Amino acid sequence: MRHELILHHYPMSPFAEKARLLLGAKGLAWRSVIIPSVMPKPDVLALTGGYRKTPLLQIGADVYCDTALMARVLEARQPTPSLYPASAPLAAPLAQWADYTLFWLAATVAMQPAGAAAILPNPTPETVKAFRSDRAAFTAGMARPTLADATVQLQAALAALDAQLARGTPWLLGAERSIADFSVAHCLWFVRRAGPVAEILAPHAALNAWLDSMLAIGHGTHQDLASSEAVAMAAAAGGHAPTTVQPGLGFEPGQAVTVAAVDYGTDPVAGTLVGLGPESVTIARRDERAGAVHVHFPRQGFQIRKEQSA
């Protein structure tokens, strides 16, 4: 049985916008589960065991974390048009720079008070305070740029991206669109939503035209789904995508491990190792509502630790 694609997301999430555009570019139908933007997120944690970043991609009882891994999953599901064309070997490294460095520059600039008032739904003092409190806990211990530093660095990045596109190619790395375009686009989409703050984009005509083309991809065909239904679908799935633990990578099948992000949202997820390779790690865990779930993470940006027991 080929299970439906279920995206757990919320409208203003930049990385969710990246996933939505990827689904649109691949022409894939999907189910939309709207989740809270702040904790608590009981249905999310039932599926992930602790990981709380947005979005998640659920396929039956398999849950894929981080858009870098989701892109690989969608590529396997629908290989054309490719997100990793042979003509753009730097696509994945540029996407990684955008998802980590450019994202935090964009988020810092966009979420200054004037931008936050435009981005946040119903931006009352209480909702703004709740959002900032949630994100402060989420990023505790992480070194983030100041607004002054982020502004200068974002301006430099925007100028470089604009110069790249002003050479006449339709996409960042040439004639073919790649994962790099999607990773840069979601960052600038967030800035563009930030009301008066979006003026930082104004000087860059080629970049704005490219962003218009990216956002015109749209989100494809999707239908709403309640999060409780998605959890029940995981419990009823009756199987998982095949996985193997590749030898020589320092871990053995069936080991008790935890997997955690290394930058922010570092809540560890505990389980039994059932999949490991150069690009991803998969752990099996059980939840009283979601049942037997396999949670998949990319290797990049995550750390695996051996534990005493699952």
Secondary structure, DSSP 4 states (H G I P E B T S, - for coil): --PPEEEEE-TT-HHHHHHHHHHHHHT--EEEEE--SSS--HHHHHHHSS---S-EEEETTEEEESHHHHHHHHHHH--SS-SS-TT-TTHHHHHHHIIIIIHHHHHHHHTSHHHHHHHSSS--HHHHHHHHHHHHHHTTT-----HHHHHHHHHHHHHHHHHHHTTS-SBTTBSS--HHHHHHHHHHHHHHTSGGGGGGGTT-HHHHHHHHHHHTT---SEEE--HHHHHHHHHT--------B-TTSS--TT-EEEEEESSS----EEEEEEEE-SSEEEEEEEETTTEEEEEEEESTTEEEEE-S--
